[in-house]
Amino acid sequence: MNKLKFTKDKGSDFYKELNERIEHYFATKNIPKTGNEIMVFKIIMYFSLDILFFGLMITSNSILGFYTFYLLMGLSILLTAFNISHDASHGVAVKNKFWNKVLFSLSFNLQGNNAYVWGKNHTESHHLYTNVEGSDIDVLNNPLLRMTSSQPLKPFHKYQYLYAPVLSLLYSINWFFIREFLMLFRKSSRTITINMPIIEVVKLILFKLIYIGYMFILPLYLLPFGFYHVLLVFILNHFMVSIIFTSVLGVSHLSDFVEHPIPDKDGRLSISWPTLQMCTSVDYYANSTFLNWTLGGFNAHAMHHILPNISHVHYLNILPIFIETANKHGVNYMNMSYSQAYKAYYRFLYKMGHQQTLTPLKYEG
């Protein structure tokens, strides 16, 4: 991973004052930045729903019930990841460091994915160097999709805005069966490589086997619906998870409003770290109580990137401080409707498939 240097700008002053005001808010309220009683309720609720829907699925006596409860379980597990895993990966789901690790490992590994690799690279790569190729692990060098101007423009890319929705169906299946194994052999489409300790390799394989066990083998063994129904609902669940996951997160950093900054030959960006976060992240309906509860604050992605040490349960209360401080310092904050963000995502795919370089649109809030 290429480590970068930043340049002081107006975003630096914005970040300084924002932190002072946020510290004052929490000190005045005498509350921690980590999860509160709302988070405790969400932890109990989402894990309970996971167990409930699994129990109903594994005891189903009809095809309709089996499909319904299987997909509801898949949805519940995904929402557990949004609401619990993500905060826990940043150490802010609860106050206790040990229990954050337990919550993160439990909720992430039981999805069949490796918590260590995702957590480490999410915080040490994506959050530090958002959208910078060669430094942000979430920037892809996908052979089928062109995502940055530095990647070669090929004739078939002009159709990527049409076939991208089909590819997005495979996101979860690719992550589970292919992506992490390719990382082991340094064949990943990620633009930077990773090192995985042996113990994590063992855990990666073990938890994938456990996932296959409770999501496929156990229903196949205990229920009378047969191999093809179990296989079909397994695939449908991954399709559903993929659609929701890419729809929630894809629009946050892939948009014709956001930038993909390029460092100079000395590894220095011409902007500050706070400015990088603000010009590479899009929020949608950031003040929505419903989305905060269901998506765990992923819809307030710019604010999360600037303030990753604060649990999403506080986002609605500190959003006015965030917006006011950004406006005061002339820092552009992109908060739009979901339809605007979604259209910007597909315009981005279209433009990246038709032109060598992309000049981001200026957001007028």
C-alpha positions as CSV (number, residue, x, y, z in Angstrom):
1,M,0.0,0.0,0.0
2,N,1.3,3.4,-0.9
3,K,1.3,5.7,2.1
4,L,0.5,9.3,1.3
5,K,1.1,12.7,2.7
6,F,-1.5,15.5,2.9
7,T,-1.5,19.2,2.4
8,K,-3.1,21.7,4.8
9,D,-6.1,23.6,3.4
10,K,-9.4,24.9,4.6
11,G,-10.5,21.4,5.3
12,S,-7.9,21.3,8.1
13,D,-9.5,24.3,9.9
14,F,-13.0,22.7,9.3
15,Y,-11.8,19.5,10.9
16,K,-10.2,21.2,13.9
17,E,-13.3,23.2,14.7
18,L,-15.6,20.3,14.1
19,N,-13.7,18.1,16.6
20,E,-13.8,20.9,19.1
21,R,-17.6,21.3,18.7
22,I,-18.2,17.6,18.8
23,E,-16.1,17.2,21.9
24,H,-18.1,20.0,23.5
25,Y,-21.4,18.4,22.5
26,F,-20.5,15.0,24.2
27,A,-19.0,16.7,27.2
28,T,-22.0,18.9,27.7
29,K,-24.4,16.0,27.3
30,N,-22.1,13.8,29.5
31,I,-22.4,10.9,27.2
32,P,-19.8,8.6,25.5
33,K,-19.2,8.6,21.7
34,T,-19.8,4.9,21.7
35,G,-23.1,3.1,21.5
36,N,-25.8,3.8,24.1
37,E,-29.0,2.1,25.2
38,I,-30.3,2.3,21.6
39,M,-27.3,0.4,20.4
40,V,-27.8,-2.2,23.1
41,F,-31.4,-2.6,22.0
42,K,-30.2,-2.9,18.3
43,I,-27.6,-5.6,19.2
44,I,-30.2,-7.6,21.1
45,M,-32.9,-7.1,18.4
46,Y,-30.7,-7.9,15.3
47,F,-29.1,-11.0,16.8
48,S,-32.5,-12.1,18.1
49,L,-33.9,-11.7,14.6
50,D,-31.0,-13.7,13.1
51,I,-31.7,-16.6,15.5
52,L,-35.5,-16.3,15.1
53,F,-35.5,-16.4,11.3
54,F,-32.9,-19.3,11.3
55,G,-35.1,-21.3,13.7
56,L,-38.2,-20.6,11.6
57,M,-36.4,-21.5,8.4
58,I,-34.9,-24.7,9.7
59,T,-38.3,-25.9,11.0
60,S,-40.3,-24.8,7.9
61,N,-43.0,-27.2,6.7
62,S,-43.8,-25.5,3.4
63,I,-41.7,-24.3,0.5
64,L,-43.2,-20.8,0.8
65,G,-42.2,-20.6,4.5
66,F,-38.8,-22.0,3.8
67,Y,-38.0,-19.4,1.1
68,T,-39.6,-16.6,3.2
69,F,-37.7,-17.2,6.4
70,Y,-34.4,-18.1,4.6
71,L,-34.5,-14.7,2.8
72,L,-35.6,-12.8,6.0
73,M,-32.7,-14.5,7.8
74,G,-30.3,-13.3,5.1
75,L,-31.7,-9.8,5.3
76,S,-31.4,-9.8,9.1
77,I,-27.8,-10.9,9.0
78,L,-27.0,-8.2,6.5
79,L,-28.6,-5.5,8.7
80,T,-26.7,-6.9,11.6
81,A,-23.5,-6.3,9.7
82,F,-24.6,-2.7,8.8
83,N,-25.7,-1.8,12.4
84,I,-23.4,-3.9,14.6
85,S,-20.4,-5.2,12.7
86,H,-19.4,-1.8,11.2
87,D,-19.5,0.2,14.5
88,A,-17.7,-2.7,16.3
89,S,-15.0,-2.7,13.6
90,H,-14.3,0.9,14.6
91,G,-14.4,0.1,18.3
92,V,-17.5,2.2,18.9
93,A,-20.5,-0.2,19.1
94,V,-20.0,-0.5,22.9
95,K,-17.5,1.1,25.4
96,N,-15.5,-2.1,26.1
97,K,-12.7,-2.9,23.6
98,F,-12.9,-6.6,24.1
99,W,-16.7,-6.8,23.4
100,N,-16.3,-4.7,20.3
101,K,-13.9,-7.3,19.0
102,V,-16.3,-10.1,20.0
103,L,-19.2,-8.4,18.3
104,F,-17.3,-7.7,15.2
105,S,-15.8,-11.1,14.9
106,L,-19.0,-12.9,15.6
107,S,-21.2,-10.9,13.3
108,F,-18.7,-10.8,10.5
109,N,-17.2,-14.2,10.5
110,L,-20.5,-15.9,10.8
111,Q,-21.3,-14.5,7.4
112,G,-18.5,-16.6,6.1
113,N,-16.1,-13.6,5.6
114,N,-12.8,-12.8,7.3
115,A,-13.2,-10.1,9.9
116,Y,-9.5,-9.5,10.4
117,V,-8.8,-8.7,6.8
118,W,-11.8,-6.6,6.2
119,G,-11.5,-4.7,9.5
120,K,-7.8,-4.0,9.2
121,N,-7.9,-2.8,5.6
122,H,-11.1,-0.9,6.0
123,T,-9.7,1.3,8.8
124,E,-6.0,1.4,7.7
125,S,-6.6,1.8,3.9
126,H,-10.0,2.8,2.9
127,H,-10.6,5.3,5.6
128,L,-7.1,6.9,5.3
129,Y,-6.9,7.1,1.5
130,T,-10.4,7.0,0.2
131,N,-10.7,6.6,-3.6
132,V,-6.9,6.9,-4.2
133,E,-5.8,4.1,-6.4
134,G,-2.9,2.1,-5.0
135,S,-3.7,3.2,-1.5
136,D,-7.4,2.5,-1.0
137,I,-8.0,-1.2,-1.0
138,D,-11.6,-0.7,-2.1
139,V,-10.5,0.8,-5.5
140,L,-10.7,-2.1,-8.0
141,N,-8.8,-2.9,-11.1
142,N,-11.7,-4.9,-12.3
143,P,-11.2,-6.5,-15.8
144,L,-14.8,-5.8,-16.7
145,L,-15.5,-2.4,-15.0
146,R,-13.4,0.8,-15.4
147,M,-13.5,2.7,-12.2
148,T,-10.7,5.3,-12.4
149,S,-9.2,7.4,-15.2
150,S,-5.8,5.8,-14.8
151,Q,-7.3,2.4,-15.9
152,P,-7.2,1.7,-19.6
153,L,-10.4,2.5,-21.6
154,K,-11.4,-0.6,-23.6
155,P,-14.2,-0.8,-26.3
156,F,-16.5,-2.9,-24.1
157,H,-16.4,-0.4,-21.3
158,K,-19.0,1.7,-23.2
159,Y,-21.6,-0.9,-22.2
160,Q,-20.5,-1.2,-18.5
161,Y,-23.4,1.0,-17.3
162,L,-25.7,-1.7,-18.8
163,Y,-24.1,-4.8,-17.6
164,A,-23.0,-3.5,-14.2
165,P,-26.4,-4.2,-12.6
166,V,-26.0,-7.9,-13.6
167,L,-22.5,-8.1,-12.2
168,S,-23.7,-6.5,-9.0
169,L,-25.9,-9.6,-8.4
170,L,-22.7,-11.6,-8.0
171,Y,-21.0,-9.3,-5.5
172,S,-21.8,-11.4,-2.4
173,I,-21.0,-14.8,-4.1
174,N,-17.8,-13.4,-5.4
175,W,-16.8,-12.1,-2.0
176,F,-17.6,-15.5,-0.3
177,F,-16.2,-17.9,-2.9
178,I,-13.5,-16.0,-4.8
179,R,-12.4,-12.6,-3.5
180,E,-10.8,-13.6,-0.2
181,F,-9.1,-16.7,-1.7
182,L,-7.7,-14.6,-4.5
183,M,-6.2,-12.3,-1.8
184,L,-4.4,-15.3,-0.4
185,F,-2.6,-15.8,-3.7
186,R,-2.2,-12.1,-4.4
187,K,-4.4,-12.3,-7.4
188,S,-7.1,-10.0,-6.2
189,S,-8.6,-7.2,-8.4
190,R,-7.9,-4.8,-5.5
191,T,-5.2,-2.3,-6.5
192,I,-3.2,-3.1,-3.4
193,T,-2.2,-6.5,-2.0
194,I,-2.6,-7.7,1.6
195,N,-0.8,-10.0,3.9
196,M,-2.9,-12.5,5.9
197,P,-1.5,-14.2,9.0
198,I,-1.7,-18.0,9.0
199,I,-4.2,-18.1,11.8
200,E,-6.5,-15.8,9.8
201,V,-6.2,-18.2,6.8
202,V,-7.3,-21.0,9.0
203,K,-10.2,-18.9,10.4
204,L,-11.2,-17.8,6.9
205,I,-11.6,-21.5,5.8
206,L,-13.2,-22.6,9.0
207,F,-15.9,-19.9,9.1
208,K,-16.7,-20.5,5.4
209,L,-17.2,-24.1,6.2
210,I,-19.4,-23.2,9.1
211,Y,-21.4,-20.8,6.9
212,I,-21.9,-23.5,4.3
213,G,-22.9,-25.8,7.1
214,Y,-25.8,-23.7,8.5
215,M,-26.9,-22.1,5.3
216,F,-26.8,-25.1,3.0
217,I,-26.0,-28.5,4.4
218,L,-28.2,-28.3,7.5
219,P,-31.3,-27.2,5.6
220,L,-30.6,-29.9,3.0
221,Y,-30.2,-32.6,5.7
222,L,-33.1,-31.6,8.0
223,L,-35.7,-30.4,5.5
224,P,-37.6,-32.4,2.8
225,F,-37.4,-29.8,0.1
226,G,-34.5,-31.3,-1.9
227,F,-31.1,-30.1,-3.3
228,Y,-32.4,-27.8,-6.0
229,H,-34.7,-25.7,-3.6
230,V,-31.9,-25.3,-1.1
231,L,-29.4,-24.4,-3.8
232,L,-31.9,-21.9,-5.4
233,V,-32.7,-20.1,-2.2
234,F,-29.0,-20.0,-1.3
235,I,-28.3,-18.2,-4.6
236,L,-31.3,-16.0,-4.3
237,N,-30.2,-14.9,-0.8
238,H,-26.8,-13.9,-2.2
239,F,-28.4,-12.0,-5.0
240,M,-30.6,-10.1,-2.5
241,V,-27.7,-9.3,-0.3
242,S,-25.6,-8.2,-3.3
243,I,-28.3,-5.9,-4.6
244,I,-28.8,-4.2,-1.2
245,F,-25.1,-4.0,-0.4
246,T,-24.1,-2.5,-3.7
247,S,-27.1,-0.2,-3.7
248,V,-26.3,1.1,-0.2
249,L,-22.6,1.5,-0.6
250,G,-21.9,1.8,-4.3
251,V,-23.4,5.2,-4.6
252,S,-21.3,6.6,-1.7
253,H,-17.9,6.6,-3.4
254,L,-18.7,5.9,-7.1
255,S,-20.4,9.0,-8.5
256,D,-19.7,11.7,-11.1
257,F,-19.7,14.1,-8.1
258,V,-16.8,12.5,-6.3
259,E,-13.0,12.7,-7.0
260,H,-10.3,10.2,-7.4
261,P,-7.3,12.2,-6.3
262,I,-3.8,11.4,-7.7
263,P,-0.8,12.0,-5.5
264,D,2.4,13.5,-7.0
265,K,5.6,11.5,-7.5
266,D,6.6,12.0,-3.8
267,G,3.3,10.5,-2.6
268,R,1.7,13.8,-1.6
269,L,-1.9,14.9,-2.2
270,S,-2.6,18.5,-2.9
271,I,-5.5,18.4,-0.3
272,S,-5.9,17.7,3.4
273,W,-7.2,14.4,4.8
274,P,-10.6,16.0,5.8
275,T,-11.0,17.5,2.3
276,L,-10.2,14.1,0.8
277,Q,-13.0,12.5,2.8
278,M,-15.5,15.2,1.8
279,C,-14.7,15.2,-1.9
280,T,-14.9,11.4,-2.2
281,S,-18.0,10.6,-0.2
282,V,-21.7,11.2,-0.9
283,D,-24.5,11.1,1.7
284,Y,-28.1,10.5,0.9
285,Y,-31.0,11.4,3.3
286,A,-28.4,11.8,6.0
287,N,-31.2,13.0,8.4
288,S,-33.4,10.0,7.9
289,T,-34.3,8.2,11.2
290,F,-35.4,5.1,9.2
291,L,-32.2,4.8,7.3
292,N,-30.1,5.4,10.4
293,W,-31.9,2.5,12.1
294,T,-31.8,0.1,9.1
295,L,-28.5,1.0,7.5
296,G,-26.5,1.8,10.6
297,G,-25.7,5.3,9.3
298,F,-24.2,4.1,6.1
299,N,-26.3,6.7,4.3
300,A,-24.3,9.4,6.3
301,H,-21.1,8.2,4.8
302,A,-19.2,11.4,4.6
303,M,-19.8,12.2,8.2
304,H,-18.8,8.6,9.1
305,H,-15.5,9.0,7.3
306,I,-14.8,12.3,9.0
307,L,-15.9,11.0,12.5
308,P,-15.3,7.2,12.5
309,N,-14.8,7.2,16.3
310,I,-18.5,8.0,16.9
311,S,-21.3,5.4,16.8
312,H,-24.0,5.9,14.2
313,V,-26.6,6.1,17.0
314,H,-25.4,9.7,17.5
315,Y,-25.4,10.8,13.8
316,L,-28.8,12.4,13.8
317,N,-28.0,14.6,16.7
318,I,-24.6,15.8,15.5
319,L,-25.5,16.2,11.8
320,P,-26.5,19.9,12.3
321,I,-23.1,20.6,13.9
322,F,-21.4,18.8,11.0
323,I,-23.3,20.7,8.3
324,E,-23.0,24.1,10.0
325,T,-19.2,23.7,10.5
326,A,-18.7,22.6,6.9
327,N,-20.7,25.6,5.6
328,K,-18.8,28.0,7.8
329,H,-15.5,26.9,6.3
330,G,-16.7,26.6,2.7
331,V,-16.2,22.8,2.6
332,N,-18.5,21.2,0.1
333,Y,-20.8,18.6,1.8
334,M,-22.7,16.4,-0.6
335,N,-26.0,15.3,0.8
336,M,-28.7,14.4,-1.7
337,S,-31.7,12.2,-2.3
338,Y,-31.1,8.6,-3.0
339,S,-32.4,8.9,-6.5
340,Q,-29.9,11.7,-7.2
341,A,-27.1,9.5,-5.8
342,Y,-28.2,6.5,-7.8
343,K,-28.4,8.5,-11.1
344,A,-24.9,10.0,-10.3
345,Y,-23.6,6.4,-9.9
346,Y,-24.8,5.3,-13.3
347,R,-23.7,8.5,-15.0
348,F,-20.2,7.7,-13.5
349,L,-20.3,4.2,-15.0
350,Y,-21.4,5.7,-18.4
351,K,-18.8,8.4,-18.4
352,M,-16.0,6.1,-17.4
353,G,-16.9,3.8,-20.3
354,H,-17.0,6.6,-22.8
355,Q,-14.2,9.1,-22.0
356,Q,-10.6,9.0,-21.0
357,T,-10.8,11.3,-18.1
358,L,-13.7,12.4,-15.8
359,T,-14.1,15.9,-14.4
360,P,-16.4,15.6,-11.4
361,L,-19.6,17.7,-11.4
362,K,-19.8,20.5,-8.9
363,Y,-22.4,19.7,-6.3
364,E,-24.9,22.4,-5.6
365,G,-26.7,21.5,-2.4
